[in-house]
Amino acid sequence: MFESLRNFVSEFVESDKHPSQFADNDYRLAAAALLVHAATIDGEMSPSERGKLHAVVKQRFNLTDALADELIDKATEAEPEAVDLYHFTSLLNRTLDEDGRARIIEMMWQIVYADGRRDELEDNLLWRAADLLGVSQRQRIELRRRIASEGAEKSDGAS
């Protein structure tokens, strides 16, 4: 009996068969999928967007590097499978309070500005996501301005 238990445990530890830390109904997966969508909506994910995505997910969800990578990988797989944003925002609406939903929009702006610019596709995505999450236009614009100015301050400091 102990041998079979040991074999079962070693299968998960020593192989890629380990269960995911992030279930399909985990709000972090829904949030990360929105972030992946924001990073890829203008074509493909740039290195700066990927780095920012990793940093934001790791910091906001208090994850290790390995768990942040796992969450991003799972979100990257889940994102194209969703028919629309509602798939993710409905879970976030059920799980998060108003401040939590605003933080998702803030995180999305951080990803958008990771490459130093934003475009119409990104603006439209954030408008739709904020609307679905119940984040007001005023708050969405405030968050955009704050994240944009933080990015400008960092690039001025790097010069």
Secondary structure, 3 states (H helix, E strand, C coil): CHHHHHHHHHHHHHCCCCCCCCCCCCHHHHHHHHHHHHHHCCCCCCHHHHHHHHHHHHHHCCCCHHHHHHHHHHHHHHHHHCCCCHHHHHHHHHHCCHHHHHHHHHHHHHHHHHHCCCCHHHHHHHHHHHHHHCCCHHHHHHHHHHHHHHHHHHHHHHC
